[in-house]
């Protein structure tokens, strides 16, 4: 019974539409009506600027991190690492689904990458940092946030299964599911990448200037 309650709470935490509420309160707009139409940190960065994009990114990550910490409130799970990890995985996924389909914002949310990262950071921080390394490397080389997110997510099961050799079968399945989920939520981005009209994030401008 407690588990079900915590899953609902995790979903509600994930459903907090950070960018939507922030754009409406501070700018009088709905972020989903501008840019890519996505309620995530990347679109916020493009439409409202780096400051607001960073705030949204941090809060969306915090949602996933906070959701998995709920499992620590159940003493019967803290003595069994596999059971704890399994429950944390379920809670984290509930938060990610909340971010993608937020009850507080007409079920129109973001792609869930930031919340997913916060979740993984709470469960297996070293794996999360390794995925960040992949993300930053791809972003530096291509300046495509979408491509960086996709490749970082695809590297997640590789790190879990091959590099860190996590034995928990549930977490292995979760890692594979994550990669598939991110690819699914980035279908439009993949289409734009293939057509050559995906927007770049002008983050490493100094590198561009040096290369000119």
C-alpha positions in Angstrom: 0.0 0.0 0.0 2.8 2.4 0.9 4.5 1.5 -2.4 1.5 2.5 -4.4 1.1 5.8 -2.5 4.8 6.6 -3.2 4.4 5.8 -6.9 1.5 8.2 -7.1 3.6 10.9 -5.2 6.5 10.3 -7.6 4.3 10.8 -10.6 2.9 14.0 -9.1 6.4 15.3 -8.4 7.4 14.5 -12.0 4.2 16.3 -13.2 5.4 19.6 -11.9 5.6 21.5 -15.3 8.6 23.7 -14.4 9.0 25.5 -17.8 5.2 26.0 -18.3 4.6 27.5 -14.9 7.8 29.6 -15.0 7.0 31.0 -18.5 3.5 31.8 -17.6 4.4 33.5 -14.2 7.4 35.5 -15.3 6.7 36.1 -19.0 3.0 35.7 -19.5 3.4 33.1 -22.2 3.1 29.3 -22.5 6.5 28.0 -23.5 4.8 25.2 -25.5 3.5 27.9 -27.9 7.1 28.9 -28.9 10.2 27.3 -30.4 9.9 23.6 -30.7 6.7 23.5 -28.6 8.4 21.3 -26.0 8.1 22.0 -22.3 11.7 21.2 -21.5 14.9 22.8 -20.6 16.3 23.0 -24.1 13.3 24.9 -25.5 13.3 27.1 -22.5 17.0 27.8 -23.1 16.2 28.8 -26.7 13.1 30.9 -26.0 13.8 32.5 -22.6 17.6 32.4 -22.5 20.4 30.4 -20.7 19.4 31.6 -17.2 15.9 30.2 -17.3 16.9 27.2 -19.3 19.5 26.3 -16.6 16.9 26.8 -13.8 14.4 24.5 -15.6 17.1 21.9 -16.2 18.1 21.9 -12.5 14.5 21.6 -11.2 13.6 18.9 -13.7 16.6 16.9 -12.7 15.7 17.4 -9.0 12.3 15.9 -9.7 13.8 12.6 -10.8 16.3 12.6 -8.0 13.7 13.4 -5.3 11.4 10.7 -6.6 13.9 7.9 -6.1 14.7 9.1 -2.6 11.2 8.3 -1.5 12.2 4.6 -1.4 14.5 5.3 1.5 11.5 6.2 3.6 10.5 2.5 3.6 12.7 0.7 6.1 11.9 -2.8 4.7 13.7 -1.9 1.5 16.8 -0.3 2.8 18.4 -3.7 3.9 18.1 -5.2 0.5 20.0 -3.4 -2.2 18.3 -5.2 -5.2 14.8 -4.5 -3.8 15.7 -0.9 -3.1 17.1 -0.4 -6.6 14.0 -2.0 -8.1 11.6 0.3 -6.1 13.7 3.3 -6.9 13.5 2.4 -10.6 9.7 2.2 -10.5 9.5 5.5 -8.6 11.9 7.2 -11.0 10.0 6.0 -14.0 6.8 7.3 -12.4 8.4 10.7 -12.2 9.6 10.6 -15.8 6.1 9.6 -17.0 4.8 12.5 -14.9 7.2 14.9 -16.7 6.2 13.6 -20.1 2.5 13.5 -19.3 2.0 16.0 -16.5 -1.4 16.1 -14.9 -0.9 19.7 -14.0 -0.4 20.8 -17.6 -2.9 19.0 -19.8 -0.6 16.0 -20.1 1.7 17.9 -22.5 5.1 17.9 -21.0 8.8 17.5 -22.0 10.8 14.6 -23.3 11.9 13.5 -19.8 15.6 13.5 -20.3 16.5 15.8 -17.5 14.2 14.0 -15.0 15.5 10.7 -16.2 19.1 11.9 -15.6 18.1 13.0 -12.1 16.6 9.6 -11.5 19.8 7.8 -12.6 21.9 10.2 -10.6 20.0 9.2 -7.5 20.3 5.4 -8.2 23.7 5.0 -9.8 25.7 8.3 -9.8 28.8 7.0 -11.6 26.8 5.7 -14.5 25.0 9.1 -14.6 28.3 11.0 -14.8 29.6 8.6 -17.5 26.4 9.4 -19.6 27.0 13.1 -19.0 30.5 12.7 -20.4 29.0 11.2 -23.6 26.4 14.0 -23.7 29.0 16.8 -23.4 31.4 15.2 -25.9 28.7 14.9 -28.6 27.4 18.4 -27.8 30.9 19.8 -28.1 31.4 18.1 -31.5 28.0 18.6 -33.0 26.1 21.3 -30.9 22.9 19.2 -31.3 21.3 18.8 -27.9 18.9 16.2 -29.3 21.6 14.1 -30.8 23.6 14.4 -27.5 20.6 13.3 -25.5 19.9 10.3 -27.8 23.5 9.0 -27.8 23.9 9.6 -24.1 20.8 7.5 -23.5 21.9 4.8 -25.9 25.2 4.6 -24.0 23.3 4.1 -20.7 22.6 0.3 -21.2 26.2 -0.1 -22.5 27.5 1.3 -19.2 25.1 -0.7 -17.1 25.5 -4.0 -18.8 29.0 -4.0 -20.2 31.2 -1.4 -18.4 29.8 -1.5 -14.8 28.3 -5.0 -15.2 25.3 -4.3 -12.9 23.8 -7.8 -12.1 20.3 -6.6 -11.2 18.2 -7.9 -14.2 15.4 -5.4 -13.5 17.9 -2.5 -13.8 19.3 -3.9 -17.0 15.9 -4.1 -18.6 15.3 -0.6 -17.3 18.5 0.7 -19.0 17.4 -0.8 -22.3 13.9 0.6 -21.9 15.4 4.1 -21.2 17.3 4.1 -24.5 14.2 3.1 -26.4 12.1 5.7 -24.6 14.4 8.5 -25.4 14.6 7.5 -29.0 10.8 7.4 -29.1 10.3 10.8 -27.5 12.9 12.3 -29.9 11.3 11.0 -33.2 10.7 14.5 -34.5 14.2 15.5 -33.6 15.6 12.5 -35.4 13.5 13.4 -38.5 14.9 17.0 -38.4 18.5 15.6 -38.0 18.1 13.4 -41.0 16.7 16.3 -43.0 19.5 18.6 -41.9 17.2 21.2 -40.3 17.6 20.5 -36.6 18.5 23.6 -34.6 21.9 23.8 -33.0 22.5 25.1 -29.5 25.1 27.8 -29.7 26.9 26.9 -26.5 30.5 26.4 -27.6 30.7 29.7 -29.6 34.4 30.2 -28.8 35.2 26.9 -30.5 33.3 28.0 -33.6 35.1 31.3 -33.7 38.4 29.6 -33.5 37.5 27.3 -36.4 36.5 30.1 -38.7 
